Amino acid sequence: MPARLDAPTPDAADATRPWTDALDRAGHFVTEPRRRVAALLAGRDEHFTADELVREARRRRSSVGRATVFRALELFEELGLVERLDLPNGSHAYVVCQPSHHHHVVCTRCGRTANIGDLGLDRIAADVEARTGFALDSHRIELYGLCAACSAGAVQEPSR
């Protein structure tokens, strides 16, 4: 039987600490399956799909199932650790997020994403509140276009 590659290591514990700390602060159990999903997410800087995480878990011979990945992503999204992106092709992906409020730009060719800060959007939200009478709880903005590399023609079509 092949060895499992998801045994905790000191480095893995450090990498997943922000995830496990957030779970603990929110009163959720820090289970071993959640730790394993956190290990799959730690250090990611590009967008990813749930199916990609499932394939990565299998590649690592981790005992994390598809349902666990989806449930953990849902919980991590609720805690603000990941954010779901609606892609131009109608599918969706996730990105690991910083705790500060931000938005995303998404390349319509290669799928590269980047976080953007406020850039005046809070003023627009306040204006929307004033004009509509709504008390906004939150907002999410995704801007789509070509990244610099795709604009220059340096990137091939995505393989996703």
Secondary structure, DSSP 4 states (H G I P E B T S, - for coil): -PPPS----HHHHHHHHHHHHHHHHTT----HHHHHHHHHHTT--S-B-HHHHHHHHHHTT----HHHHHHHHHHHHHTTSEEEEE-TTS-EEEEE--SS--EEEEETTT--EEEE--TTHHHHHHHHHHHH---------EEEE--HHHHTT-SPPP--
